[in-house]
Amino acid sequence: MGIIHSLSPDLINQIAAGEVIESTHSILKELIENSIDAGAKKIEIATENAGLGRILVSDDGHGIQKEDLPLAIRRYATSKIQNFHDLEHLFTFGFRGEALASIASVSKLVIESGTEGNRMANRVVVEEGRIVSEEEIPFFQGTKIEIKDLFYNTPVRRKFLKTESGEEKKNRTRVQTMALGEPSIGFRYVQNGKEVFHVQAEEPLERVLSIYGENLRDHLLPIHSSRNGMTLRGFISHPDFYKSSRTGQFFFVNNRSVELKFSAQILKRCYGELLPSGAFPYAFLFFDLPREFVDVNVHPQKKEVRFLSEETITGMLFHGITEVLRTSTPVEFLEMRRRLSMPIPYDNTGNKSEFGGSETSFGGGLGFGYGNYGEGGNKQVEGNPLLGPSVIEGRAGFSLEGIGAGTNLHLLGDNLTKHNLFVPKKHYGVIFETFILAEAEDGLYIIDQHTAHERIRYEEVLRDLKSKAYKSQSLLTPIRLELTKEEAEEMISEKHRFFALGITLEPFSGGTILIREVPSYIDPGKETETILDLWERFKSKDPEEKELYDEMAKCVACRSAIKKGDQVSDPIIGELLQRLSYCENPSLCPHGRPTLIKLTRKDLETMFHRI
């Protein structure tokens, strides 16, 4: 007797359910896509116990005819395709006709639907994939699908799900992502009887802000480029506004949320040195492509798509982003000036510096006096030294030896000395708008101006935090953080962590949080970005106090450091090198990237075959 046999329809459906239904958020995706395909203008979603207890999705779409209801739960029965040509020119999200059949096989399903021109709507009850009752109900336009007791007949599937809170978070993310892709449709989501979010039909930018917060409004750069009948549109964030994870990056193909395997690499390449290490920009990007250019039938859950020419898509993405960044991110002098407004070691003993006059502190705390005359009688430029060039003439570089440890060294801690690892004598300016060339006793140094300043700011802020040397300032006008309700509640639940860092948060209404107090170590104007960045780090870990300080110091350092391309004057380069020489670890930035590279005299002589 043979051992090969046909599987029962019930078992086939349950196997299919394993392919299509990853979790409760997969069911939400399938049902919401059906509502979108039905022409809905409003979609309401409700879940209980992470969707395992109950899922309800209702819409005001065109509905399902009475005679079609029994077919709706039959596998491979669909209204969306009829032949192979339709498969190559899909205009709908769903098309395989297996979602409802798969869901019905592992739950108790109720479908209610009404269509235009009828006096009554219809209701069917399905258990284990079979209709157990049918009846007419009072008329309404659209469809309601209710799912109860998910996986009640396949308990092994429930066992592999995450915690209830974890599944609820996935559900929220799924609904928010789908709402992001369809701004012309209103969405309302209720979780365990509590409204999570409610958005009306709106413009794409307003939809992004409705879901992810008003904080993004002034930090998004619009993208719109077209070629050969294909369009890339959407928004990316300015390099000064980013997250510490990729959770703020979304890609859509013909409004279908997809995972693009090349997206992360292209974004990283486009931003390059504009972003610090470990930073990820926001991206809300939509490809509008000819239907025949895209194959969506390559993944059971339609997470991935295949393109007729992947090179065309990557090229559109790369050129679209780089063009926007090139034209929208000029280096502003005043911004660079603000980044360097922290105190720097200086000598106030009355000695003359080779930079210029007596070194008394001026308003910005930069450690340079206005001065009158420098070495050799050279006139020093009055006012902010950032405005002036080097006053040393007749040299390729200028000496740093006149800058000694002054009264501001208490900011750097106790018993600090210059590190023999890096004690510069002269510098010779900046090359490639990034790298400082400096000479020390033991060789030639090439210093990355961004990572070097990042290391300096990191150590300064960390010292302030550990010694409680900072002050918190009450704001006359509180800063508003606009988040989703869930994010606001989560952030407020951790407000004690923020308080330990000198930040006072207060719930206001809905998803709004007020920042009442901020510490002095956060640069003015960077409060929102720094706090949101820190919050992202909080969500991914549970740091102890020491780690808490470390994360905050990294956040501040990332956002306040000089960037690649910033034009830095000679005096500021001198102070940067001077301060770097007092760092505990001058050779690495807080993220482990090198700040400097050394070439010894022997290295150079070897290169030129002198030895």
C-alpha positions as CSV (number, residue, x, y, z in Angstrom):
1,M,0.0,0.0,0.0
2,G,1.3,3.5,-0.9
3,I,2.3,6.0,1.7
4,I,1.5,9.2,-0.2
5,H,-2.0,10.5,0.5
6,S,-4.0,13.8,0.0
7,L,-4.3,16.1,3.0
8,S,-7.7,17.1,4.3
9,P,-9.1,20.5,3.4
10,D,-9.0,21.5,7.1
11,L,-5.3,20.6,7.4
12,I,-4.5,22.4,4.2
13,N,-6.1,25.5,5.5
14,Q,-4.2,25.3,8.8
15,I,-0.9,24.9,6.9
16,A,-1.8,27.9,4.8
17,A,-2.6,29.8,8.0
18,G,0.9,29.2,9.2
19,E,2.3,30.8,6.0
20,V,-0.1,33.8,5.9
21,I,-0.7,34.5,9.6
22,E,2.5,35.2,11.4
23,S,0.7,36.8,14.3
24,T,-2.2,39.0,15.2
25,H,-0.6,41.9,13.3
26,S,-0.6,39.7,10.2
27,I,-4.4,39.3,10.5
28,L,-4.8,43.1,10.9
29,K,-2.8,43.6,7.8
30,E,-4.9,41.2,5.7
31,L,-8.2,42.7,6.9
32,I,-7.2,46.3,6.5
33,E,-5.9,45.6,3.0
34,N,-9.3,44.1,2.1
35,S,-11.0,47.3,3.4
36,I,-8.7,49.5,1.3
37,D,-9.4,47.3,-1.7
38,A,-13.1,47.8,-1.0
39,G,-12.8,51.5,-1.5
40,A,-13.2,52.4,2.2
41,K,-12.9,56.0,3.3
42,K,-12.9,55.2,7.0
43,I,-11.6,52.1,8.7
44,E,-12.0,51.3,12.4
45,I,-10.0,48.6,14.2
46,A,-10.4,47.2,17.7
47,T,-8.4,44.5,19.5
48,E,-8.6,42.9,22.9
49,N,-5.9,40.9,24.6
50,A,-3.4,41.7,21.8
51,G,-6.0,40.3,19.3
52,L,-6.0,36.8,20.7
53,G,-9.3,37.5,22.4
54,R,-10.9,39.6,19.8
55,I,-10.2,41.5,16.5
56,L,-12.8,43.7,14.8
57,V,-12.2,45.6,11.6
58,S,-15.0,47.6,10.1
59,D,-15.2,49.8,7.0
60,D,-17.5,51.9,4.8
61,G,-16.4,50.2,1.6
62,H,-18.6,48.7,-1.2
63,G,-19.3,45.6,0.9
64,I,-19.8,41.9,-0.1
65,Q,-22.9,40.6,-1.9
66,K,-25.0,38.0,0.0
67,E,-24.3,35.3,-2.6
68,D,-20.5,36.0,-2.3
69,L,-20.3,35.6,1.4
70,P,-19.9,31.8,1.4
71,L,-17.2,32.1,-1.3
72,A,-15.3,34.8,0.7
73,I,-14.1,32.1,3.2
74,R,-13.3,29.5,0.5
75,R,-9.6,29.1,-0.3
76,Y,-8.4,30.6,-3.6
77,A,-11.8,32.3,-4.2
78,T,-11.2,36.0,-5.0
79,S,-12.8,39.0,-6.9
80,K,-9.4,40.6,-7.6
81,I,-7.9,38.5,-10.4
82,Q,-9.3,36.3,-13.1
83,N,-6.3,35.4,-15.3
84,F,-2.5,35.6,-15.6
85,H,-2.7,39.1,-17.1
86,D,-4.4,40.3,-14.0
87,L,-1.6,38.9,-11.8
88,E,0.9,41.0,-13.8
89,H,-1.1,44.2,-13.5
90,L,-2.3,44.2,-9.9
91,F,-4.2,47.3,-8.6
92,T,-5.2,45.7,-5.3
93,F,-3.4,44.7,-2.1
94,G,-5.0,41.3,-1.7
95,F,-5.4,38.9,-4.6
96,R,-4.7,35.3,-3.6
97,G,-8.0,34.6,-1.9
98,E,-6.5,32.7,1.0
99,A,-6.5,35.2,3.8
100,L,-10.1,34.8,5.1
101,A,-10.0,31.0,4.6
102,S,-6.8,30.8,6.6
103,I,-8.1,33.0,9.4
104,A,-11.4,31.1,9.5
105,S,-9.5,27.8,10.0
106,V,-7.9,28.9,13.2
107,S,-10.6,31.2,14.8
108,K,-14.3,31.9,15.3
109,L,-15.2,34.3,12.5
110,V,-18.2,36.6,12.0
111,I,-18.7,38.6,8.7
112,E,-21.3,41.2,8.4
113,S,-21.7,43.2,5.1
114,G,-24.1,45.4,3.3
115,T,-24.0,46.6,-0.3
116,E,-25.6,49.6,-2.0
117,G,-29.1,49.1,-3.3
118,N,-30.1,46.5,-0.7
119,R,-32.6,47.0,2.1
120,M,-30.8,44.5,4.4
121,A,-27.3,43.5,5.3
122,N,-26.1,39.9,5.8
123,R,-24.3,38.1,8.5
124,V,-22.5,34.7,8.5
125,V,-20.9,32.9,11.4
126,V,-17.9,30.6,10.7
127,E,-16.3,28.0,12.9
128,E,-13.3,25.8,11.9
129,G,-13.7,27.0,8.4
130,R,-17.4,26.1,8.0
131,I,-20.4,28.4,8.0
132,V,-22.7,27.5,11.0
133,S,-25.3,30.2,10.5
134,E,-26.5,32.9,8.1
135,E,-29.0,35.6,8.6
136,E,-30.2,39.1,7.5
137,I,-29.5,42.1,9.7
138,P,-30.4,45.8,9.6
139,F,-28.7,47.5,6.7
140,F,-25.4,49.4,6.8
141,Q,-22.9,50.2,4.1
142,G,-19.6,48.3,4.3
143,T,-18.1,45.3,6.0
144,K,-17.4,44.2,9.6
145,I,-15.2,41.3,10.3
146,E,-14.9,40.0,13.9
147,I,-12.4,37.3,14.9
148,K,-12.6,35.6,18.3
149,D,-10.5,33.0,20.1
150,L,-7.6,33.1,17.6
151,F,-5.6,29.8,17.5
152,Y,-8.1,28.2,19.9
153,N,-7.8,25.0,17.9
154,T,-4.1,25.3,17.3
155,P,-2.7,26.0,20.8
156,V,0.9,25.4,19.6
157,R,0.7,28.6,17.6
158,R,-0.2,30.6,20.6
159,K,2.7,29.2,22.5
160,F,5.2,30.8,20.1
161,L,3.7,34.3,20.3
162,K,5.5,37.0,22.3
163,T,4.0,38.5,25.5
164,E,0.7,40.2,25.2
165,S,2.4,43.7,25.5
166,G,4.8,42.7,22.8
167,E,2.0,41.6,20.5
168,E,0.1,44.8,21.2
169,K,3.1,46.9,20.2
170,K,3.4,45.0,17.0
171,N,-0.3,45.6,16.3
172,R,0.0,49.3,16.9
173,T,3.0,49.5,14.6
174,R,1.2,47.6,11.9
175,V,-1.9,49.8,12.0
176,Q,0.2,53.0,12.1
177,T,2.3,51.9,9.1
178,M,-0.8,51.1,7.0
179,A,-2.4,54.4,8.0
180,L,0.9,56.1,6.9
181,G,0.6,54.5,3.5
182,E,-3.1,55.7,3.0
183,P,-3.4,59.3,4.1
184,S,-6.6,59.7,2.1
185,I,-8.4,57.2,4.4
186,G,-9.4,57.9,8.0
187,F,-8.2,55.4,10.6
188,R,-9.3,54.8,14.2
189,Y,-7.6,52.1,16.4
190,V,-9.0,51.0,19.8
191,Q,-6.9,48.7,22.0
192,N,-8.5,47.0,25.0
193,G,-11.3,49.6,24.9
194,K,-8.8,52.6,24.8
195,E,-8.4,54.7,21.7
196,V,-4.8,54.5,20.5
197,F,-5.1,57.0,17.7
198,H,-7.7,58.5,15.4
199,V,-6.8,60.3,12.1
200,Q,-9.0,61.8,9.5
201,A,-8.2,61.9,5.7
202,E,-5.3,64.4,5.3
203,E,-2.3,65.3,3.2
204,P,0.8,63.0,3.4
205,L,2.9,65.3,5.5
206,E,0.0,65.8,8.0
207,R,-0.5,62.1,8.2
208,V,3.2,61.6,9.1
209,L,2.9,64.3,11.8
210,S,-0.4,62.9,13.1
211,I,1.1,59.5,13.7
212,Y,4.8,60.3,14.6
213,G,4.4,63.7,16.2
214,E,4.6,67.4,15.5
215,N,8.3,67.4,16.5
216,L,9.1,66.2,13.0
217,R,7.5,69.2,11.2
218,D,10.5,71.5,11.1
219,H,13.0,68.6,10.5
220,L,11.6,66.9,7.3
221,L,12.9,67.5,3.8
222,P,10.5,66.8,1.0
223,I,11.5,64.5,-1.9
224,H,9.9,64.4,-5.3
225,S,11.6,63.1,-8.4
226,S,10.3,61.4,-11.5
227,R,11.8,59.5,-14.4
228,N,10.4,57.2,-17.1
229,G,6.9,57.1,-15.6
230,M,8.2,56.3,-12.1
231,T,8.0,58.6,-9.1
232,L,9.8,58.8,-5.8
233,R,8.1,61.1,-3.2
234,G,8.0,61.5,0.5
235,F,10.2,62.9,3.2
236,I,13.6,62.4,4.9
237,S,14.9,64.0,8.0
238,H,17.5,66.8,8.2
239,P,20.9,65.4,9.3
240,D,20.5,67.1,12.7
241,F,17.3,65.1,13.5
242,Y,17.7,61.3,13.7
243,K,17.0,58.2,15.8
244,S,19.3,55.6,17.3
245,S,17.5,52.8,15.4
246,R,15.9,52.2,12.0
247,T,12.3,52.3,13.4
248,G,11.7,55.6,11.8
249,Q,12.3,54.4,8.2
250,F,9.3,53.4,6.0
251,F,9.2,52.4,2.4
252,F,6.1,51.9,0.2
253,V,5.7,50.6,-3.3
254,N,2.4,51.7,-4.9
255,N,1.3,52.4,-1.3
256,R,2.2,48.9,-0.2
257,S,4.5,48.8,2.8
258,V,7.5,46.7,1.9
259,E,11.0,45.8,3.1
260,L,13.6,46.9,0.7
261,K,16.8,45.0,1.3
262,F,19.0,47.8,-0.1
263,S,17.3,50.8,1.6
264,A,19.4,50.9,4.8
265,Q,22.7,50.8,2.9
266,I,21.6,53.5,0.5
267,L,20.4,55.8,3.2
268,K,23.7,55.4,5.1
269,R,25.7,56.1,1.9
270,C,23.6,59.2,1.1
271,Y,24.0,60.8,4.5
272,G,27.6,59.7,5.0
273,E,29.4,61.9,7.5
274,L,26.4,64.1,7.9
275,L,25.3,61.7,10.6
276,P,27.2,60.5,13.6
277,S,27.9,56.8,14.1
278,G,24.9,54.9,15.3
279,A,22.4,57.5,14.0
280,F,19.6,56.7,11.6
281,P,17.6,59.3,9.7
282,Y,13.8,59.3,9.4
283,A,12.5,58.2,6.0
284,F,8.9,58.1,4.7
285,L,9.4,57.3,1.1
286,F,6.9,56.2,-1.6
287,F,7.6,54.7,-5.0
288,D,4.8,55.1,-7.6
289,L,5.7,52.5,-10.3
290,P,4.0,51.0,-13.3
291,R,2.2,47.8,-12.2
292,E,4.1,45.6,-14.7
293,F,7.4,46.9,-13.2
294,V,6.7,45.2,-9.8
295,D,6.1,41.6,-8.8
296,V,4.4,41.4,-5.5
297,N,3.8,37.7,-5.6
298,V,7.2,36.6,-4.2
299,H,6.4,36.4,-0.5
300,P,3.5,34.7,1.4
301,Q,2.9,37.8,3.5
302,K,3.8,40.2,0.6
303,K,6.5,41.8,2.7
304,E,8.9,41.9,-0.2
305,V,8.6,42.7,-3.8
306,R,10.7,42.1,-6.9
307,F,11.5,44.8,-9.4
308,L,12.0,44.4,-13.2
309,S,15.2,46.5,-12.7
310,E,16.5,46.8,-9.2
311,E,19.2,49.1,-10.4
312,T,16.6,51.6,-11.6
313,I,15.0,51.8,-8.2
314,T,18.3,52.0,-6.2
315,G,19.4,54.8,-8.6
316,M,16.2,56.7,-8.1
317,L,16.5,56.4,-4.3
318,F,20.2,57.4,-4.2
319,H,19.9,60.4,-6.5
320,G,16.6,61.6,-5.0
321,I,18.1,61.6,-1.5
322,T,21.5,63.1,-2.4
323,E,20.0,65.9,-4.4
324,V,17.8,66.9,-1.5
325,L,20.6,66.7,1.0
326,R,22.9,68.6,-1.3
327,T,20.6,71.6,-1.7
328,S,19.1,71.6,1.8
329,T,22.0,71.2,4.2
330,P,24.4,74.1,3.9
331,V,26.8,74.6,6.8
332,E,25.6,77.7,8.7
333,F,28.3,79.7,10.4
334,L,26.1,80.6,13.4
335,E,25.3,77.0,13.9
336,M,28.9,76.0,14.0
337,R,29.6,78.9,16.3
338,R,26.9,77.7,18.7
339,R,28.4,74.2,18.7
340,L,31.7,75.5,20.0
341,S,30.2,77.7,22.7
342,M,31.3,75.6,25.6
343,P,34.2,76.5,27.9
344,I,37.7,75.5,26.8
345,P,40.9,75.4,28.8
346,Y,42.8,78.7,28.7
347,D,45.6,80.6,30.5
348,N,44.4,83.6,32.4
349,T,47.7,84.3,34.2
350,G,48.3,87.4,32.1
351,N,50.8,85.6,29.8
352,K,50.6,86.5,26.1
353,S,49.4,83.8,23.9
354,E,50.8,83.4,20.4
355,F,47.2,83.6,19.3
356,G,46.9,87.2,20.5
357,G,46.3,89.4,23.6
358,S,45.9,88.4,27.2
359,E,43.8,85.3,27.6
360,T,40.8,86.3,29.6
361,S,37.4,84.7,29.1
362,F,34.9,86.4,27.0
363,G,31.1,86.0,26.8
364,G,30.9,82.8,24.9
365,G,33.3,81.0,27.2
366,L,35.6,80.1,24.3
367,G,38.7,80.8,26.3
368,F,40.1,83.6,24.0
369,G,40.2,87.3,24.8
370,Y,39.5,90.0,22.4
371,G,43.1,90.9,22.5
372,N,45.1,93.7,20.9
373,Y,48.3,92.5,19.5
374,G,49.8,89.1,19.0
375,E,53.4,87.9,18.7
376,G,55.4,90.2,16.5
377,G,53.0,93.1,16.9
378,N,50.4,91.5,14.6
379,K,46.9,93.1,15.1
380,Q,44.4,90.6,16.4
381,V,40.9,90.8,14.9
382,E,38.6,92.2,17.6
383,G,35.3,90.5,18.5
384,N,34.6,86.8,18.3
385,P,37.8,85.0,17.3
386,L,35.7,82.7,15.1
387,L,35.5,85.5,12.7
388,G,39.2,86.1,12.3
389,P,41.9,84.2,10.6
390,S,45.2,83.2,12.2
391,V,47.3,86.3,13.1
392,I,50.6,84.4,13.0
393,E,52.6,85.3,9.9
394,G,55.7,83.8,8.4
395,R,54.9,80.3,9.5
396,A,53.2,77.3,7.9
397,G,51.4,76.6,11.1
398,F,51.2,78.3,14.5
399,S,52.4,77.2,18.0
400,L,50.0,75.8,20.5
401,E,52.6,75.8,23.3
402,G,51.4,79.2,24.7
403,I,48.1,77.7,25.7
404,G,48.3,76.4,29.2
405,A,46.0,75.0,31.8
406,G,43.9,77.8,33.3
407,T,41.1,78.3,35.7
408,N,38.6,76.5,33.5
409,L,40.5,73.2,34.0
410,H,38.3,72.5,37.0
411,L,35.6,71.6,34.5
412,L,37.8,68.7,33.3
413,G,38.1,67.1,36.7
414,D,40.9,66.7,39.3
415,N,44.7,66.3,38.7
416,L,44.4,66.3,34.9
417,T,47.5,66.4,32.7
418,K,48.1,66.4,29.1
419,H,48.2,62.9,27.7
420,N,51.5,61.9,26.1
421,L,49.5,60.1,23.5
422,F,48.6,63.5,21.9
423,V,50.4,66.7,22.8
424,P,50.3,69.0,19.7
425,K,52.8,71.7,19.0
426,K,51.5,73.2,15.7
427,H,48.6,72.7,13.3
428,Y,48.5,73.3,9.6
429,G,44.8,73.7,9.0
430,V,42.1,71.5,7.7
431,I,42.0,69.3,4.5
432,F,39.0,67.9,2.7
433,E,36.8,70.0,5.1
434,T,37.2,67.3,7.7
435,F,40.7,66.4,8.8
436,I,43.1,68.6,10.9
437,L,46.8,68.3,10.3
438,A,48.8,68.8,13.5
439,E,52.4,68.2,14.5
440,A,53.5,66.9,17.9
441,E,56.9,65.8,19.3
442,D,56.3,62.2,18.3
443,G,54.9,62.6,14.8
444,L,52.3,64.0,12.4
445,Y,48.6,63.6,13.5
446,I,45.6,63.6,11.2
447,I,42.5,64.4,13.4
448,D,38.9,64.0,12.4
449,Q,37.3,67.3,13.6
450,H,33.9,65.7,14.2
451,T,35.0,62.6,16.2
452,A,37.5,64.7,18.1
453,H,34.9,67.3,19.2
454,E,32.5,64.5,19.9
455,R,35.0,62.9,22.4
456,I,35.6,66.3,24.0
457,R,31.8,67.0,24.5
458,Y,31.2,63.4,25.7
459,E,33.8,63.6,28.5
460,E,32.7,67.0,29.5
461,V,29.0,66.1,29.8
462,L,29.8,62.8,31.5
463,R,31.9,64.6,34.1
464,D,29.1,67.1,34.7
465,L,26.6,64.3,35.2
466,K,28.7,62.2,37.6
467,S,29.7,65.2,39.7
468,K,26.2,66.9,39.4
469,A,28.0,70.0,38.3
470,Y,25.2,71.1,36.0
471,K,22.2,73.2,36.8
472,S,18.6,72.6,35.6
473,Q,16.8,75.7,34.3
474,S,13.0,76.2,34.5
475,L,11.7,77.2,31.1
476,L,9.4,80.2,30.9
477,T,7.7,78.6,27.9
478,P,7.7,74.8,28.2
479,I,8.8,72.9,25.1
480,R,6.1,70.6,23.7
481,L,6.8,67.0,22.7
482,E,4.1,65.7,20.3
483,L,3.9,61.9,20.4
484,T,1.3,59.2,20.1
485,K,-0.7,58.6,23.2
486,E,1.1,55.3,23.9
487,E,4.5,56.8,23.4
488,A,3.6,59.7,25.8
489,E,2.4,57.3,28.4
490,E,5.5,55.2,28.1
491,M,7.8,58.2,28.3
492,I,6.0,59.6,31.4
493,S,6.3,56.2,33.1
494,E,10.1,56.7,32.8
495,K,10.1,60.3,33.9
496,H,12.2,59.5,36.9
497,R,15.1,58.5,34.6
498,F,14.9,61.9,32.9
499,F,14.7,63.7,36.2
500,A,18.0,62.0,37.2
501,L,19.5,63.7,34.2
502,G,18.1,67.2,35.1
503,I,15.1,66.9,32.8
504,T,11.5,67.5,34.1
505,L,8.7,66.1,32.1
506,E,5.0,66.7,32.6
507,P,2.0,65.1,30.9
508,F,-0.3,67.6,29.2
509,S,-3.0,66.1,27.1
510,G,-3.3,63.2,24.6
511,G,0.2,62.5,23.2
512,T,1.6,65.9,24.4
513,I,4.4,66.1,27.0
514,L,5.7,69.4,28.3
515,I,9.5,69.8,29.0
516,R,9.5,72.0,32.1
517,E,13.2,72.0,33.0
518,V,16.4,71.2,31.0
519,P,20.0,70.9,32.2
520,S,22.7,73.3,31.2
521,Y,24.7,70.7,29.4
522,I,22.1,70.4,26.6
523,D,22.7,73.0,23.8
524,P,19.9,75.5,23.5
525,G,17.6,74.6,20.6
526,K,18.6,70.9,20.8
527,E,16.4,69.9,23.7
528,T,13.7,68.1,21.6
529,E,16.1,66.1,19.5
530,T,18.3,65.2,22.4
531,I,15.5,64.0,24.6
532,L,13.8,62.0,21.8
533,D,17.2,60.4,20.9
534,L,17.7,59.5,24.6
535,W,14.2,58.1,24.7
536,E,14.9,55.8,21.8
537,R,17.9,54.4,23.7
538,F,15.8,54.0,26.9
539,K,13.3,51.9,25.0
540,S,15.9,49.4,23.8
541,K,17.6,48.9,27.2
542,D,17.2,49.3,30.9
543,P,20.4,51.2,31.9
544,E,21.8,51.6,35.4
545,E,22.7,55.0,36.6
546,K,26.2,54.8,35.1
547,E,24.9,53.6,31.8
548,L,22.2,56.3,31.9
549,Y,24.8,59.0,32.2
550,D,26.8,57.4,29.4
551,E,23.9,57.3,27.0
552,M,23.0,60.9,27.7
553,A,26.6,62.0,27.2
554,K,26.6,60.2,23.9
555,C,23.4,61.9,22.8
556,V,24.6,65.4,23.6
557,A,28.0,64.8,22.1
558,C,26.5,63.5,18.8
559,R,24.3,66.5,18.4
560,S,26.6,69.3,19.5
561,A,29.9,68.2,17.8
562,I,31.3,70.0,14.8
563,K,30.3,68.1,11.6
564,K,32.2,67.2,8.5
565,G,32.3,70.3,6.2
566,D,31.9,72.8,9.0
567,Q,34.3,75.7,8.4
568,V,36.4,76.1,11.5
569,S,38.8,79.0,12.1
570,D,42.4,78.7,13.2
571,P,41.8,79.8,16.8
572,I,39.0,77.2,17.2
573,I,41.2,74.5,15.8
574,G,43.8,75.4,18.3
575,E,41.4,75.2,21.2
576,L,39.9,71.9,19.9
577,L,43.4,70.3,19.9
578,Q,44.2,71.8,23.2
579,R,41.1,70.4,24.8
580,L,41.5,67.0,23.1
581,S,44.9,66.7,24.7
582,Y,43.3,66.7,28.1
583,C,40.8,64.0,27.3
584,E,41.1,60.7,29.1
585,N,40.8,58.8,25.9
586,P,41.7,61.2,23.0
587,S,42.1,58.5,20.4
588,L,38.5,57.3,20.2
589,C,35.1,58.9,19.9
590,P,32.3,57.7,22.3
591,H,31.2,55.1,19.7
592,G,34.6,53.6,19.2
593,R,35.6,55.4,16.0
594,P,39.1,56.8,15.8
595,T,39.6,60.5,16.4
596,L,43.2,60.6,15.1
597,I,45.9,58.8,13.2
598,K,49.6,59.2,13.8
599,L,52.5,59.0,11.4
600,T,55.8,59.0,13.1
601,R,58.9,60.6,11.6
602,K,60.2,57.1,11.0
603,D,57.0,56.2,9.2
604,L,57.5,59.1,6.9
605,E,61.2,58.5,6.3
606,T,60.4,54.9,5.5
607,M,57.7,55.9,3.0
608,F,60.2,58.1,1.2
609,H,63.0,55.5,1.4
610,R,65.2,57.7,3.5
611,I,65.9,54.7,5.8
